[in-house]
Amino acid sequence: MIQAAEQEIVLTTGIYDLIKDHIRRKKVTIEEEEVLKNQLKKAKQVTRKNLPLDVVTINTKVTVKNKVTNQDEIYKLVAPDRAKRRNNTESILSTIGLALVGCKIGDVVHWNFNTELKELEIVNVERLE
């Protein structure tokens, strides 16, 4: 079972619309769709300039601590068309991107990654240029 962050997520209207479209096109599992729809219902939408700097969004480098392994993991989240394995970037619409987007430093996210439930705490968020 996927259980995203319990906290309200904060999204720009553009990211909100992107995720809604991604769900509409059936690009997520039924389980993910249910969680994402619930998150979107409660999401706070803001303009890009009003998005707090500690919130995960497009073009951010996110450091998370895996609460099971106690290891730090770093992800660079970018637009779907800019995601390249060789650049170590992940699409904002990838599993990890959808799990983290809209969350902020200190939030703990529970998400299913290919049948493995991970518990991730967001410890740092940096904007990429």
C-alpha positions, -999 to 999 in steps of 0.1 A, spaced: 0 0 0 12 35 -9 9 61 18 23 94 7 32 122 31 4 129 55 11 166 52 -6 189 27 15 192 -4 23 225 -21 24 226 -59 26 252 -86 -5 252 -108 16 239 -137 28 209 -118 -7 203 -105 -20 202 -141 9 180 -152 1 154 -126 -36 155 -133 -29 149 -170 -5 121 -162 -32 104 -141 -59 110 -168 -36 93 -194 -34 62 -171 4 65 -167 3 54 -131 -9 23 -112 -44 22 -98 -29 24 -63 -8 54 -72 -38 71 -89 -58 68 -57 -31 84 -36 -23 111 -61 -59 121 -65 -63 124 -27 -31 145 -25 -43 167 -53 -76 173 -36 -58 186 -5 -29 203 -23 -23 240 -19 -17 256 -53 7 286 -55 24 306 -82 60 297 -89 74 328 -72 53 320 -40 65 284 -38 86 280 -6 123 271 -13 121 240 9 93 224 -13 102 197 -39 93 208 -74 106 206 -109 143 214 -112 152 206 -77 179 184 -62 164 164 -33 183 146 -6 162 120 13 172 96 41 159 61 36 145 54 71 151 16 68 187 16 55 196 50 71 213 59 38 210 92 20 197 92 -16 200 122 -39 176 128 -68 176 156 -94 140 161 -106 134 177 -139 107 180 -166 98 147 -183 115 157 -216 147 167 -198 152 135 -177 183 116 -188 200 87 -171 234 99 -181 228 132 -163 215 114 -132 182 132 -136 147 118 -129 114 130 -144 91 148 -120 65 122 -132 88 92 -124 78 71 -93 103 90 -71 92 123 -86 55 117 -79 63 104 -44 83 136 -34 68 165 -54 50 190 -33 66 178 0 90 198 20 121 194 42 111 173 73 83 154 56 83 116 56 70 98 26 59 62 25 57 50 -11 58 17 -30 87 14 -55 82 -17 -76 66 -36 -47 92 -24 -21 77 0 4 102 28 12 100 53 40 119 85 30 125 116 50 133 148 30 164 163 45 174 189 19 160 206 -12 180 228 -36 168 245 -67 188 237 -99 195 264 -124 
